[in-house]
Amino acid sequence: MWNKVQEAVEYIKDKTGFTPEYGVILGSGLGDFTEEITIEHTLPYTELPNFPVTTVSGHHGQLIFGTIGQKKVVAMQGRFHYYEGHSMQDVTFPVRVMKQLGVQKLLVSNASGGVNPYYKVGDIVVIYDHINLMPEHPLRGANDERFGPRFVNMSEPYSRKMIKAAKEVAISNHIDVKDGIYLALQGPTFETLSEYRMVKILGADCVGMSTVPEVIVARHMGIECFGVSVITDMGDTKESMGDVSHEEVLQTAKTAEPKIRKLIRELIIKY
């Protein structure tokens, strides 16, 4: 893994000469955040050594390098998911590369289903903790100390300082945000009514199919993390739920995108 990461890093540095401080992973329906970036370089995943390729609609599949304010940023326009058939090592490979390029802070967005009764579709949730129920752990296997320690302290997966700064940004820009615990399942099926109930019983507020592997690997390497989720459907407490489709998820995420864009942009400038 180390050699594969270094090969990708060397290729990117040769192409861009760019040293980003911030990494951004854009979730379903949020790919247009790149409009906030003064773009200097665009590299499709298909050109990058050892990079997997995204197969999900709404995920473009390229690295964007540029600036937001005076901050240097690399953004993943399209992420990888375990349910696509990738290994956890492939899912988190770009985070490894980001760290070696210079990234110190990672901002991750996603779309999720809500189980907190105080949420509604379209709400923006600042993630302050997570529950990992993915079937494979991204750090499983022999540990390479060049990346990080064997046992990772996960007492603060999401930076309290970044959360505080994000809430200040939200208040000053009149953006309503909720707090929440995110639970990660494999997917790609949306949850059944009973699974939504399970998520709620376990203490989570929302559920999705991403984010947690990337955050675990980022913390393994000492990267500060901030996570935000758009609630795109609700797990009904009744005996039936409304129909939900990937297209509807994308559309709901798109509706919330202007606020997410402003929140992330101002957080990068402020923090």
Secondary structure, 3 states (H helix, E strand, C coil): CHHHHHHHHHHHHHHHCCCCCEEEEECCCCHHHHHHCEEEEEEEHHHCCCCCCCCCCCCCCEEEEEEECCEEEEEEECCCCHHHCCCHHHHCHHHHHHHHHCCCEEEEEEEEEECCCCCCCCCEEEEEEEEECCCCCCCCCCCCCCCCCCCCCCCCCCCHHHHHHHHHHHHHCCCCEEEEEEEECCCCCCCCHHHHHHHHHCCCCEEECCCHHHHHHHHHCCCEEEEEEEEEEECCCCCCCCCCCHHHHHHHHHHHHHHHHHHHHHHHHHC
